[in-house]
């Protein structure tokens, strides 16, 4: 069963309760008041890492391309000095 969070407008308490998605809680479990509950929406907000927010969209791809170019240059130098048997 899903868990829902409610806030009571009468006693200002917040509580969680499990019930079916078509059921609506009407009585506060803290103060027993009727018709004073507000369903509190629960959002999972992922905080963005600050290091990634400063980079432009293609920065990761550009970094990869630069690293790949450097690796290719290094491999070319190694291959030029390597002697192959015939």
PDB file with SEQRES, HELIX, SHEET and CRYST1 records, atoms N, CA, C and O in Angstrom:
SEQRES   1 A   86  UNK UNK UNK UNK UNK UNK UNK UNK UNK UNK UNK UNK UNK          
SEQRES   2 A   86  UNK UNK UNK UNK UNK UNK UNK UNK UNK UNK UNK UNK UNK          
SEQRES   3 A   86  UNK UNK UNK UNK UNK UNK UNK UNK UNK UNK UNK UNK UNK          
SEQRES   4 A   86  UNK UNK UNK UNK UNK UNK UNK UNK UNK UNK UNK UNK UNK          
SEQRES   5 A   86  UNK UNK UNK UNK UNK UNK UNK UNK UNK UNK UNK UNK UNK          
SEQRES   6 A   86  UNK UNK UNK UNK UNK UNK UNK UNK UNK UNK UNK UNK UNK          
SEQRES   7 A   86  UNK UNK UNK UNK UNK UNK UNK UNK                              
HELIX    1 AA1 UNK A   50  UNK A   53  1                                   4    
HELIX    2 AA2 UNK A   59  UNK A   81  1                                  23    
SHEET    1 AA1 3 UNK A  14  UNK A  18  0                                        
SHEET    2 AA1 3 UNK A   3  UNK A   8 -1                                        
SHEET    3 AA1 3 UNK A  37  UNK A  40 -1                                        
CRYST1    1.000    1.000    1.000  90.00  90.00  90.00 P 1           1          
ATOM      1  N   UNK A   1       0.837  -1.193   0.000  1.00  0.00           N  
ATOM      2  CA  UNK A   1       0.000   0.000   0.000  1.00  0.00           C  
ATOM      3  C   UNK A   1       0.873   1.245   0.000  1.00  0.00           C  
ATOM      4  O   UNK A   1       1.927   1.269   0.635  1.00  0.00           O  
ATOM      5  N   UNK A   2       0.443   2.261  -0.700  1.00  0.00           N  
ATOM      6  CA  UNK A   2       1.215   3.500  -0.728  1.00  0.00           C  
ATOM      7  C   UNK A   2       1.148   4.251   0.609  1.00  0.00           C  
ATOM      8  O   UNK A   2       0.192   4.119   1.374  1.00  0.00           O  
ATOM      9  N   UNK A   3       2.181   5.030   0.855  1.00  0.00           N  
ATOM     10  CA  UNK A   3       2.252   5.838   2.078  1.00  0.00           C  
ATOM     11  C   UNK A   3       1.983   7.293   1.693  1.00  0.00           C  
ATOM     12  O   UNK A   3       2.567   7.817   0.745  1.00  0.00           O  
ATOM     13  N   UNK A   4       1.093   7.928   2.445  1.00  0.00           N  
ATOM     14  CA  UNK A   4       0.718   9.323   2.181  1.00  0.00           C  
ATOM     15  C   UNK A   4       1.039  10.176   3.401  1.00  0.00           C  
ATOM     16  O   UNK A   4       0.964   9.715   4.540  1.00  0.00           O  
ATOM     17  N   UNK A   5       1.393  11.414   3.140  1.00  0.00           N  
ATOM     18  CA  UNK A   5       1.691  12.377   4.204  1.00  0.00           C  
ATOM     19  C   UNK A   5       0.579  13.411   4.239  1.00  0.00           C  
ATOM     20  O   UNK A   5       0.191  13.967   3.212  1.00  0.00           O  
ATOM     21  N   UNK A   6       0.070  13.659   5.449  1.00  0.00           N  
ATOM     22  CA  UNK A   6      -1.000  14.634   5.652  1.00  0.00           C  
ATOM     23  C   UNK A   6      -0.566  15.676   6.674  1.00  0.00           C  
ATOM     24  O   UNK A   6       0.238  15.397   7.563  1.00  0.00           O  
ATOM     25  N   UNK A   7      -1.110  16.876   6.531  1.00  0.00           N  
ATOM     26  CA  UNK A   7      -0.909  17.945   7.512  1.00  0.00           C  
ATOM     27  C   UNK A   7      -2.293  18.373   8.008  1.00  0.00           C  
ATOM     28  O   UNK A   7      -3.200  18.613   7.210  1.00  0.00           O  
ATOM     29  N   UNK A   8      -2.443  18.464   9.310  1.00  0.00           N  
ATOM     30  CA  UNK A   8      -3.710  18.870   9.901  1.00  0.00           C  
ATOM     31  C   UNK A   8      -3.728  20.395  10.045  1.00  0.00           C  
ATOM     32  O   UNK A   8      -2.820  20.977  10.637  1.00  0.00           O  
ATOM     33  N   UNK A   9      -4.756  21.032   9.506  1.00  0.00           N  
ATOM     34  CA  UNK A   9      -4.896  22.489   9.622  1.00  0.00           C  
ATOM     35  C   UNK A   9      -5.330  22.893  11.026  1.00  0.00           C  
ATOM     36  O   UNK A   9      -5.167  24.050  11.416  1.00  0.00           O  
ATOM     37  N   UNK A  10      -5.879  21.956  11.784  1.00  0.00           N  
ATOM     38  CA  UNK A  10      -6.348  22.258  13.140  1.00  0.00           C  
ATOM     39  C   UNK A  10      -5.186  22.265  14.145  1.00  0.00           C  
ATOM     40  O   UNK A  10      -4.995  23.240  14.871  1.00  0.00           O  
ATOM     41  N   UNK A  11      -4.413  21.171  14.179  1.00  0.00           N  
ATOM     42  CA  UNK A  11      -3.322  21.067  15.160  1.00  0.00           C  
ATOM     43  C   UNK A  11      -1.941  21.301  14.557  1.00  0.00           C  
ATOM     44  O   UNK A  11      -0.945  21.312  15.280  1.00  0.00           O  
ATOM     45  N   UNK A  12      -1.872  21.489  13.236  1.00  0.00           N  
ATOM     46  CA  UNK A  12      -0.619  21.762  12.501  1.00  0.00           C  
ATOM     47  C   UNK A  12       0.379  20.609  12.556  1.00  0.00           C  
ATOM     48  O   UNK A  12       1.560  20.803  12.266  1.00  0.00           O  
ATOM     49  N   UNK A  13      -0.074  19.424  12.919  1.00  0.00           N  
ATOM     50  CA  UNK A  13       0.794  18.247  12.948  1.00  0.00           C  
ATOM     51  C   UNK A  13       0.874  17.612  11.565  1.00  0.00           C  
ATOM     52  O   UNK A  13      -0.061  17.711  10.770  1.00  0.00           O  
ATOM     53  N   UNK A  14       1.990  16.967  11.288  1.00  0.00           N  
ATOM     54  CA  UNK A  14       2.192  16.248  10.040  1.00  0.00           C  
ATOM     55  C   UNK A  14       2.369  14.773  10.390  1.00  0.00           C  
ATOM     56  O   UNK A  14       3.110  14.436  11.314  1.00  0.00           O  
ATOM     57  N   UNK A  15       1.685  13.889   9.648  1.00  0.00           N  
ATOM     58  CA  UNK A  15       1.804  12.467   9.899  1.00  0.00           C  
ATOM     59  C   UNK A  15       1.706  11.704   8.587  1.00  0.00           C  
ATOM     60  O   UNK A  15       1.198  12.209   7.586  1.00  0.00           O  
ATOM     61  N   UNK A  16       2.206  10.475   8.621  1.00  0.00           N  
ATOM     62  CA  UNK A  16       2.157   9.595   7.448  1.00  0.00           C  
ATOM     63  C   UNK A  16       1.224   8.438   7.756  1.00  0.00           C  
ATOM     64  O   UNK A  16       1.135   7.975   8.893  1.00  0.00           O  
ATOM     65  N   UNK A  17       0.527   7.979   6.718  1.00  0.00           N  
ATOM     66  CA  UNK A  17      -0.404   6.863   6.883  1.00  0.00           C  
ATOM     67  C   UNK A  17      -0.434   6.061   5.580  1.00  0.00           C  
ATOM     68  O   UNK A  17      -0.318   6.625   4.492  1.00  0.00           O  
ATOM     69  N   UNK A  18      -0.588   4.760   5.702  1.00  0.00           N  
ATOM     70  CA  UNK A  18      -0.698   3.875   4.543  1.00  0.00           C  
ATOM     71  C   UNK A  18      -2.165   3.629   4.245  1.00  0.00           C  
ATOM     72  O   UNK A  18      -2.937   3.295   5.144  1.00  0.00           O  
ATOM     73  N   UNK A  19      -2.554   3.790   2.990  1.00  0.00           N  
ATOM     74  CA  UNK A  19      -3.903   3.440   2.562  1.00  0.00           C  
ATOM     75  C   UNK A  19      -3.937   3.328   1.045  1.00  0.00           C  
ATOM     76  O   UNK A  19      -2.983   3.707   0.366  1.00  0.00           O  
ATOM     77  N   UNK A  20      -5.025   2.811   0.525  1.00  0.00           N  
ATOM     78  CA  UNK A  20      -5.181   2.652  -0.912  1.00  0.00           C  
ATOM     79  C   UNK A  20      -5.217   4.002  -1.613  1.00  0.00           C  
ATOM     80  O   UNK A  20      -5.496   5.025  -0.987  1.00  0.00           O  
ATOM     81  N   UNK A  21      -4.936   4.004  -2.910  1.00  0.00           N  
ATOM     82  CA  UNK A  21      -4.833   5.269  -3.627  1.00  0.00           C  
ATOM     83  C   UNK A  21      -6.171   5.969  -3.832  1.00  0.00           C  
ATOM     84  O   UNK A  21      -6.192   7.165  -4.122  1.00  0.00           O  
ATOM     85  N   UNK A  22      -7.282   5.261  -3.691  1.00  0.00           N  
ATOM     86  CA  UNK A  22      -8.589   5.891  -3.864  1.00  0.00           C  
ATOM     87  C   UNK A  22      -9.211   6.296  -2.535  1.00  0.00           C  
ATOM     88  O   UNK A  22     -10.270   6.924  -2.520  1.00  0.00           O  
ATOM     89  N   UNK A  23      -8.581   5.952  -1.430  1.00  0.00           N  
ATOM     90  CA  UNK A  23      -9.075   6.332  -0.110  1.00  0.00           C  
ATOM     91  C   UNK A  23      -8.533   7.709   0.251  1.00  0.00           C  
ATOM     92  O   UNK A  23      -7.384   8.021  -0.063  1.00  0.00           O  
ATOM     93  N   UNK A  24      -9.322   8.517   0.890  1.00  0.00           N  
ATOM     94  CA  UNK A  24      -8.893   9.854   1.330  1.00  0.00           C  
ATOM     95  C   UNK A  24      -9.089   9.925   2.844  1.00  0.00           C  
ATOM     96  O   UNK A  24     -10.209   9.775   3.333  1.00  0.00           O  
ATOM     97  N   UNK A  25      -8.002  10.154   3.587  1.00  0.00           N  
ATOM     98  CA  UNK A  25      -8.073  10.266   5.043  1.00  0.00           C  
ATOM     99  C   UNK A  25      -8.848  11.528   5.407  1.00  0.00           C  
ATOM    100  O   UNK A  25      -8.572  12.604   4.877  1.00  0.00           O  
ATOM    101  N   UNK A  26      -9.811  11.397   6.303  1.00  0.00           N  
ATOM    102  CA  UNK A  26     -10.639  12.543   6.683  1.00  0.00           C  
ATOM    103  C   UNK A  26     -10.457  12.960   8.132  1.00  0.00           C  
ATOM    104  O   UNK A  26     -10.740  14.104   8.485  1.00  0.00           O  
ATOM    105  N   UNK A  27      -9.988  12.045   8.980  1.00  0.00           N  
ATOM    106  CA  UNK A  27      -9.860  12.334  10.408  1.00  0.00           C  
ATOM    107  C   UNK A  27      -8.383  12.377  10.785  1.00  0.00           C  
ATOM    108  O   UNK A  27      -7.615  11.481  10.435  1.00  0.00           O  
ATOM    109  N   UNK A  28      -7.999  13.425  11.499  1.00  0.00           N  
ATOM    110  CA  UNK A  28      -6.618  13.569  11.964  1.00  0.00           C  
ATOM    111  C   UNK A  28      -6.336  12.518  13.028  1.00  0.00           C  
ATOM    112  O   UNK A  28      -7.120  12.350  13.962  1.00  0.00           O  
ATOM    113  N   UNK A  29      -5.213  11.806  12.888  1.00  0.00           N  
ATOM    114  CA  UNK A  29      -4.862  10.779  13.869  1.00  0.00           C  
ATOM    115  C   UNK A  29      -4.259  11.391  15.132  1.00  0.00           C  
ATOM    116  O   UNK A  29      -4.119  10.700  16.141  1.00  0.00           O  
ATOM    117  N   UNK A  30      -3.906  12.654  15.095  1.00  0.00           N  
ATOM    118  CA  UNK A  30      -3.311  13.325  16.263  1.00  0.00           C  
ATOM    119  C   UNK A  30      -4.379  13.985  17.142  1.00  0.00           C  
ATOM    120  O   UNK A  30      -4.378  13.811  18.361  1.00  0.00           O  
ATOM    121  N   UNK A  31      -5.298  14.749  16.513  1.00  0.00           N  
ATOM    122  CA  UNK A  31      -6.278  15.493  17.307  1.00  0.00           C  
ATOM    123  C   UNK A  31      -7.720  15.057  17.048  1.00  0.00           C  
ATOM    124  O   UNK A  31      -8.641  15.592  17.666  1.00  0.00           O  
ATOM    125  N   UNK A  32      -7.931  14.100  16.148  1.00  0.00           N  
ATOM    126  CA  UNK A  32      -9.247  13.549  15.802  1.00  0.00           C  
ATOM    127  C   UNK A  32     -10.206  14.565  15.187  1.00  0.00           C  
ATOM    128  O   UNK A  32     -11.420  14.364  15.233  1.00  0.00           O  
ATOM    129  N   UNK A  33      -9.692  15.640  14.619  1.00  0.00           N  
ATOM    130  CA  UNK A  33     -10.548  16.633  13.969  1.00  0.00           C  
ATOM    131  C   UNK A  33     -10.961  16.118  12.585  1.00  0.00           C  
ATOM    132  O   UNK A  33     -10.216  15.383  11.938  1.00  0.00           O  
ATOM    133  N   UNK A  34     -12.166  16.520  12.143  1.00  0.00           N  
ATOM    134  CA  UNK A  34     -12.692  16.101  10.846  1.00  0.00           C  
ATOM    135  C   UNK A  34     -12.488  17.177   9.791  1.00  0.00           C  
ATOM    136  O   UNK A  34     -12.505  18.370  10.093  1.00  0.00           O  
ATOM    137  N   UNK A  35     -12.294  16.743   8.551  1.00  0.00           N  
ATOM    138  CA  UNK A  35     -12.227  17.626   7.385  1.00  0.00           C  
ATOM    139  C   UNK A  35     -11.240  18.787   7.530  1.00  0.00           C  
ATOM    140  O   UNK A  35     -11.545  19.916   7.145  1.00  0.00           O  
ATOM    141  N   UNK A  36     -10.088  18.515   8.072  1.00  0.00           N  
ATOM    142  CA  UNK A  36      -9.074  19.563   8.217  1.00  0.00           C  
ATOM    143  C   UNK A  36      -7.711  19.107   7.693  1.00  0.00           C  
ATOM    144  O   UNK A  36      -6.694  19.753   7.948  1.00  0.00           O  
ATOM    145  N   UNK A  37      -7.698  17.992   6.961  1.00  0.00           N  
ATOM    146  CA  UNK A  37      -6.428  17.442   6.490  1.00  0.00           C  
ATOM    147  C   UNK A  37      -6.112  17.889   5.075  1.00  0.00           C  
ATOM    148  O   UNK A  37      -6.992  18.001   4.222  1.00  0.00           O  
ATOM    149  N   UNK A  38      -4.829  18.142   4.853  1.00  0.00           N  
ATOM    150  CA  UNK A  38      -4.323  18.503   3.537  1.00  0.00           C  
ATOM    151  C   UNK A  38      -3.249  17.486   3.189  1.00  0.00           C  
ATOM    152  O   UNK A  38      -2.321  17.262   3.966  1.00  0.00           O  
ATOM    153  N   UNK A  39      -3.378  16.869   2.014  1.00  0.00           N  
ATOM    154  CA  UNK A  39      -2.375  15.900   1.576  1.00  0.00           C  
ATOM    155  C   UNK A  39      -1.130  16.663   1.142  1.00  0.00           C  
ATOM    156  O   UNK A  39      -1.195  17.562   0.303  1.00  0.00           O  
ATOM    157  N   UNK A  40      -0.002  16.290   1.726  1.00  0.00           N  
ATOM    158  CA  UNK A  40       1.264  16.950   1.433  1.00  0.00           C  
ATOM    159  C   UNK A  40       1.950  16.201   0.302  1.00  0.00           C  
ATOM    160  O   UNK A  40       2.231  15.010   0.438  1.00  0.00           O  
ATOM    161  N   UNK A  41       2.225  16.874  -0.815  1.00  0.00           N  
ATOM    162  CA  UNK A  41       2.928  16.181  -1.902  1.00  0.00           C  
ATOM    163  C   UNK A  41       4.368  15.888  -1.506  1.00  0.00           C  
ATOM    164  O   UNK A  41       5.037  16.709  -0.879  1.00  0.00           O  
ATOM    165  N   UNK A  42       4.826  14.713  -1.880  1.00  0.00           N  
ATOM    166  CA  UNK A  42       6.192  14.302  -1.567  1.00  0.00           C  
ATOM    167  C   UNK A  42       6.970  14.252  -2.871  1.00  0.00           C  
ATOM    168  O   UNK A  42       6.633  13.488  -3.776  1.00  0.00           O  
ATOM    169  N   UNK A  43       8.004  15.062  -2.963  1.00  0.00           N  
ATOM    170  CA  UNK A  43       8.842  15.110  -4.147  1.00  0.00           C  
ATOM    171  C   UNK A  43      10.243  14.685  -3.773  1.00  0.00           C  
ATOM    172  O   UNK A  43      10.774  15.088  -2.738  1.00  0.00           O  
ATOM    173  N   UNK A  44      10.834  13.874  -4.617  1.00  0.00           N  
ATOM    174  CA  UNK A  44      12.239  13.514  -4.454  1.00  0.00           C  
ATOM    175  C   UNK A  44      13.034  14.389  -5.405  1.00  0.00           C  
ATOM    176  O   UNK A  44      13.027  14.171  -6.616  1.00  0.00           O  
ATOM    177  N   UNK A  45      13.706  15.359  -4.863  1.00  0.00           N  
ATOM    178  CA  UNK A  45      14.474  16.296  -5.674  1.00  0.00           C  
ATOM    179  C   UNK A  45      15.940  15.940  -5.535  1.00  0.00           C  
ATOM    180  O   UNK A  45      16.492  15.919  -4.435  1.00  0.00           O  
ATOM    181  N   UNK A  46      16.559  15.661  -6.669  1.00  0.00           N  
ATOM    182  CA  UNK A  46      17.967  15.308  -6.681  1.00  0.00           C  
ATOM    183  C   UNK A  46      18.781  16.590  -6.816  1.00  0.00           C  
ATOM    184  O   UNK A  46      18.613  17.358  -7.763  1.00  0.00           O  
ATOM    185  N   UNK A  47      19.661  16.798  -5.852  1.00  0.00           N  
ATOM    186  CA  UNK A  47      20.508  17.977  -5.900  1.00  0.00           C  
ATOM    187  C   UNK A  47      21.608  17.756  -6.931  1.00  0.00           C  
ATOM    188  O   UNK A  47      22.309  16.745  -6.906  1.00  0.00           O  
ATOM    189  N   UNK A  48      21.744  18.716  -7.834  1.00  0.00           N  
ATOM    190  CA  UNK A  48      22.739  18.593  -8.891  1.00  0.00           C  
ATOM    191  C   UNK A  48      24.112  18.911  -8.322  1.00  0.00           C  
ATOM    192  O   UNK A  48      24.281  19.852  -7.546  1.00  0.00           O  
ATOM    193  N   UNK A  49      25.081  18.113  -8.723  1.00  0.00           N  
ATOM    194  CA  UNK A  49      26.454  18.311  -8.289  1.00  0.00           C  
ATOM    195  C   UNK A  49      26.956  19.646  -8.836  1.00  0.00           C  
ATOM    196  O   UNK A  49      26.789  19.933 -10.021  1.00  0.00           O  
ATOM    197  N   UNK A  50      27.568  20.458  -7.982  1.00  0.00           N  
ATOM    198  CA  UNK A  50      27.993  21.801  -8.373  1.00  0.00           C  
ATOM    199  C   UNK A  50      29.067  21.789  -9.450  1.00  0.00           C  
ATOM    200  O   UNK A  50      29.139  22.722 -10.250  1.00  0.00           O  
ATOM    201  N   UNK A  51      29.901  20.757  -9.491  1.00  0.00           N  
ATOM    202  CA  UNK A  51      30.969  20.718 -10.491  1.00  0.00           C  
ATOM    203  C   UNK A  51      30.404  20.535 -11.890  1.00  0.00           C  
ATOM    204  O   UNK A  51      30.979  21.033 -12.858  1.00  0.00           O  
ATOM    205  N   UNK A  52      29.286  19.826 -12.011  1.00  0.00           N  
ATOM    206  CA  UNK A  52      28.693  19.589 -13.325  1.00  0.00           C  
ATOM    207  C   UNK A  52      27.860  20.763 -13.804  1.00  0.00           C  
ATOM    208  O   UNK A  52      27.683  20.934 -15.010  1.00  0.00           O  
ATOM    209  N   UNK A  53      27.348  21.572 -12.899  1.00  0.00           N  
ATOM    210  CA  UNK A  53      26.474  22.669 -13.312  1.00  0.00           C  
ATOM    211  C   UNK A  53      27.250  23.777 -14.024  1.00  0.00           C  
ATOM    212  O   UNK A  53      26.666  24.547 -14.787  1.00  0.00           O  
ATOM    213  N   UNK A  54      28.555  23.865 -13.782  1.00  0.00           N  
ATOM    214  CA  UNK A  54      29.347  24.923 -14.410  1.00  0.00           C  
ATOM    215  C   UNK A  54      29.796  24.550 -15.821  1.00  0.00           C  
ATOM    216  O   UNK A  54      30.148  25.428 -16.609  1.00  0.00           O  
ATOM    217  N   UNK A  55      29.788  23.269 -16.144  1.00  0.00           N  
ATOM    218  CA  UNK A  55      30.236  22.827 -17.460  1.00  0.00           C  
ATOM    219  C   UNK A  55      29.123  23.007 -18.475  1.00  0.00           C  
ATOM    220  O   UNK A  55      27.938  22.893 -18.161  1.00  0.00           O  
ATOM    221  N   UNK A  56      29.539  23.294 -19.709  1.00  0.00           N  
ATOM    222  CA  UNK A  56      28.540  23.387 -20.763  1.00  0.00           C  
ATOM    223  C   UNK A  56      28.169  21.974 -21.194  1.00  0.00           C  
ATOM    224  O   UNK A  56      28.799  21.001 -20.777  1.00  0.00           O  
ATOM    225  N   UNK A  57      27.163  21.872 -22.016  1.00  0.00           N  
ATOM    226  CA  UNK A  57      26.582  20.581 -22.349  1.00  0.00           C  
ATOM    227  C   UNK A  57      27.584  19.604 -22.950  1.00  0.00           C  
ATOM    228  O   UNK A  57      27.621  18.451 -22.521  1.00  0.00           O  
ATOM    229  N   UNK A  58      28.386  20.004 -23.910  1.00  0.00           N  
ATOM    230  CA  UNK A  58      29.297  19.091 -24.592  1.00  0.00           C  
ATOM    231  C   UNK A  58      30.681  19.007 -23.990  1.00  0.00           C  
ATOM    232  O   UNK A  58      31.585  18.462 -24.624  1.00  0.00           O  
ATOM    233  N   UNK A  59      30.885  19.525 -22.791  1.00  0.00           N  
ATOM    234  CA  UNK A  59      32.219  19.570 -22.197  1.00  0.00           C  
ATOM    235  C   UNK A  59      32.788  18.177 -21.969  1.00  0.00           C  
ATOM    236  O   UNK A  59      33.981  17.961 -22.182  1.00  0.00           O  
ATOM    237  N   UNK A  60      31.979  17.249 -21.548  1.00  0.00           N  
ATOM    238  CA  UNK A  60      32.464  15.892 -21.283  1.00  0.00           C  
ATOM    239  C   UNK A  60      32.924  15.239 -22.585  1.00  0.00           C  
ATOM    240  O   UNK A  60      33.956  14.569 -22.618  1.00  0.00           O  
ATOM    241  N   UNK A  61      32.165  15.434 -23.641  1.00  0.00           N  
ATOM    242  CA  UNK A  61      32.542  14.873 -24.945  1.00  0.00           C  
ATOM    243  C   UNK A  61      33.835  15.507 -25.438  1.00  0.00           C  
ATOM    244  O   UNK A  61      34.717  14.809 -25.938  1.00  0.00           O  
ATOM    245  N   UNK A  62      33.955  16.824 -25.299  1.00  0.00           N  
ATOM    246  CA  UNK A  62      35.181  17.503 -25.721  1.00  0.00           C  
ATOM    247  C   UNK A  62      36.397  16.990 -24.958  1.00  0.00           C  
ATOM    248  O   UNK A  62      37.461  16.795 -25.546  1.00  0.00           O  
ATOM    249  N   UNK A  63      36.249  16.770 -23.655  1.00  0.00           N  
ATOM    250  CA  UNK A  63      37.345  16.244 -22.850  1.00  0.00           C  
ATOM    251  C   UNK A  63      37.747  14.850 -23.336  1.00  0.00           C  
ATOM    252  O   UNK A  63      38.933  14.535 -23.440  1.00  0.00           O  
ATOM    253  N   UNK A  64      36.754  14.029 -23.630  1.00  0.00           N  
ATOM    254  CA  UNK A  64      37.047  12.684 -24.121  1.00  0.00           C  
ATOM    255  C   UNK A  64      37.804  12.738 -25.438  1.00  0.00           C  
ATOM    256  O   UNK A  64      38.764  11.992 -25.634  1.00  0.00           O  
ATOM    257  N   UNK A  65      37.383  13.609 -26.338  1.00  0.00           N  
ATOM    258  CA  UNK A  65      38.039  13.735 -27.640  1.00  0.00           C  
ATOM    259  C   UNK A  65      39.489  14.180 -27.468  1.00  0.00           C  
ATOM    260  O   UNK A  65      40.386  13.648 -28.121  1.00  0.00           O  
ATOM    261  N   UNK A  66      39.717  15.150 -26.594  1.00  0.00           N  
ATOM    262  CA  UNK A  66      41.090  15.609 -26.347  1.00  0.00           C  
ATOM    263  C   UNK A  66      41.952  14.487 -25.781  1.00  0.00           C  
ATOM    264  O   UNK A  66      43.096  14.310 -26.200  1.00  0.00           O  
ATOM    265  N   UNK A  67      41.409  13.729 -24.831  1.00  0.00           N  
ATOM    266  CA  UNK A  67      42.159  12.608 -24.260  1.00  0.00           C  
ATOM    267  C   UNK A  67      42.460  11.554 -25.318  1.00  0.00           C  
ATOM    268  O   UNK A  67      43.560  11.002 -25.356  1.00  0.00           O  
ATOM    269  N   UNK A  68      41.487  11.277 -26.172  1.00  0.00           N  
ATOM    270  CA  UNK A  68      41.691  10.287 -27.235  1.00  0.00           C  
ATOM    271  C   UNK A  68      42.763  10.741 -28.206  1.00  0.00           C  
ATOM    272  O   UNK A  68      43.578   9.927 -28.641  1.00  0.00           O  
ATOM    273  N   UNK A  69      42.785  12.029 -28.560  1.00  0.00           N  
ATOM    274  CA  UNK A  69      43.822  12.559 -29.457  1.00  0.00           C  
ATOM    275  C   UNK A  69      45.204  12.406 -28.847  1.00  0.00           C  
ATOM    276  O   UNK A  69      46.151  12.013 -29.528  1.00  0.00           O  
ATOM    277  N   UNK A  70      45.318  12.718 -27.555  1.00  0.00           N  
ATOM    278  CA  UNK A  70      46.613  12.582 -26.879  1.00  0.00           C  
ATOM    279  C   UNK A  70      47.062  11.129 -26.852  1.00  0.00           C  
ATOM    280  O   UNK A  70      48.242  10.839 -27.047  1.00  0.00           O  
ATOM    281  N   UNK A  71      46.127  10.212 -26.611  1.00  0.00           N  
ATOM    282  CA  UNK A  71      46.469   8.788 -26.618  1.00  0.00           C  
ATOM    283  C   UNK A  71      46.945   8.345 -27.993  1.00  0.00           C  
ATOM    284  O   UNK A  71      47.904   7.581 -28.102  1.00  0.00           O  
ATOM    285  N   UNK A  72      46.279   8.819 -29.048  1.00  0.00           N  
ATOM    286  CA  UNK A  72      46.694   8.464 -30.407  1.00  0.00           C  
ATOM    287  C   UNK A  72      48.100   8.973 -30.718  1.00  0.00           C  
ATOM    288  O   UNK A  72      48.900   8.251 -31.313  1.00  0.00           O  
ATOM    289  N   UNK A  73      48.408  10.207 -30.323  1.00  0.00           N  
ATOM    290  CA  UNK A  73      49.753  10.756 -30.551  1.00  0.00           C  
ATOM    291  C   UNK A  73      50.802   9.912 -29.844  1.00  0.00           C  
ATOM    292  O   UNK A  73      51.862   9.626 -30.400  1.00  0.00           O  
ATOM    293  N   UNK A  74      50.498   9.520 -28.624  1.00  0.00           N  
ATOM    294  CA  UNK A  74      51.431   8.708 -27.848  1.00  0.00           C  
ATOM    295  C   UNK A  74      51.642   7.347 -28.515  1.00  0.00           C  
ATOM    296  O   UNK A  74      52.769   6.861 -28.607  1.00  0.00           O  
ATOM    297  N   UNK A  75      50.553   6.741 -28.976  1.00  0.00           N  
ATOM    298  CA  UNK A  75      50.657   5.442 -29.642  1.00  0.00           C  
ATOM    299  C   UNK A  75      51.429   5.549 -30.954  1.00  0.00           C  
ATOM    300  O   UNK A  75      52.190   4.639 -31.284  1.00  0.00           O  
ATOM    301  N   UNK A  76      51.257   6.632 -31.713  1.00  0.00           N  
ATOM    302  CA  UNK A  76      51.995   6.832 -32.967  1.00  0.00           C  
ATOM    303  C   UNK A  76      53.502   6.911 -32.699  1.00  0.00           C  
ATOM    304  O   UNK A  76      54.301   6.314 -33.421  1.00  0.00           O  
ATOM    305  N   UNK A  77      53.883   7.660 -31.645  1.00  0.00           N  
ATOM    306  CA  UNK A  77      55.302   7.771 -31.307  1.00  0.00           C  
ATOM    307  C   UNK A  77      55.873   6.408 -30.948  1.00  0.00           C  
ATOM    308  O   UNK A  77      56.979   6.061 -31.364  1.00  0.00           O  
ATOM    309  N   UNK A  78      55.110   5.634 -30.170  1.00  0.00           N  
ATOM    310  CA  UNK A  78      55.576   4.304 -29.774  1.00  0.00           C  
ATOM    311  C   UNK A  78      55.713   3.390 -30.989  1.00  0.00           C  
ATOM    312  O   UNK A  78      56.664   2.613 -31.077  1.00  0.00           O  
ATOM    313  N   UNK A  79      54.775   3.477 -31.919  1.00  0.00           N  
ATOM    314  CA  UNK A  79      54.832   2.614 -33.096  1.00  0.00           C  
ATOM    315  C   UNK A  79      55.978   2.997 -34.026  1.00  0.00           C  
ATOM    316  O   UNK A  79      56.560   2.124 -34.669  1.00  0.00           O  
ATOM    317  N   UNK A  80      56.317   4.290 -34.111  1.00  0.00           N  
ATOM    318  CA  UNK A  80      57.419   4.728 -34.963  1.00  0.00           C  
ATOM    319  C   UNK A  80      58.757   4.201 -34.465  1.00  0.00           C  
ATOM    320  O   UNK A  80      59.646   3.921 -35.269  1.00  0.00           O  
ATOM    321  N   UNK A  81      58.912   4.063 -33.163  1.00  0.00           N  
ATOM    322  CA  UNK A  81      60.170   3.590 -32.604  1.00  0.00           C  
ATOM    323  C   UNK A  81      60.219   2.065 -32.491  1.00  0.00           C  
ATOM    324  O   UNK A  81      61.287   1.499 -32.257  1.00  0.00           O  
ATOM    325  N   UNK A  82      59.104   1.413 -32.652  1.00  0.00           N  
ATOM    326  CA  UNK A  82      59.063  -0.046 -32.507  1.00  0.00           C  
ATOM    327  C   UNK A  82      59.565  -0.702 -33.796  1.00  0.00           C  
ATOM    328  O   UNK A  82      59.265  -0.248 -34.900  1.00  0.00           O  
ATOM    329  N   UNK A  83      60.333  -1.773 -33.628  1.00  0.00           N  
ATOM    330  CA  UNK A  83      60.892  -2.492 -34.781  1.00  0.00           C  
ATOM    331  C   UNK A  83      60.127  -3.820 -34.917  1.00  0.00           C  
ATOM    332  O   UNK A  83      59.991  -4.592 -33.968  1.00  0.00           O  
ATOM    333  N   UNK A  84      59.641  -4.043 -36.128  1.00  0.00           N  
ATOM    334  CA  UNK A  84      58.869  -5.263 -36.412  1.00  0.00           C  
ATOM    335  C   UNK A  84      59.730  -6.256 -37.165  1.00  0.00           C  
ATOM    336  O   UNK A  84      60.521  -5.864 -38.023  1.00  0.00           O  
ATOM    337  N   UNK A  85      59.592  -7.516 -36.861  1.00  0.00           N  
ATOM    338  CA  UNK A  85      60.311  -8.578 -37.574  1.00  0.00           C  
ATOM    339  C   UNK A  85      59.535  -8.925 -38.828  1.00  0.00           C  
ATOM    340  O   UNK A  85      58.304  -8.919 -38.838  1.00  0.00           O  
ATOM    341  N   UNK A  86      60.283  -9.230 -39.897  1.00  0.00           N  
ATOM    342  CA  UNK A  86      59.659  -9.638 -41.160  1.00  0.00           C  
ATOM    343  C   UNK A  86      59.630 -11.108 -41.299  1.00  0.00           C  
ATOM    344  O   UNK A  86      59.139 -11.623 -42.304  1.00  0.00           O  
TER     345      UNK A  86                                                      
END                                                                             
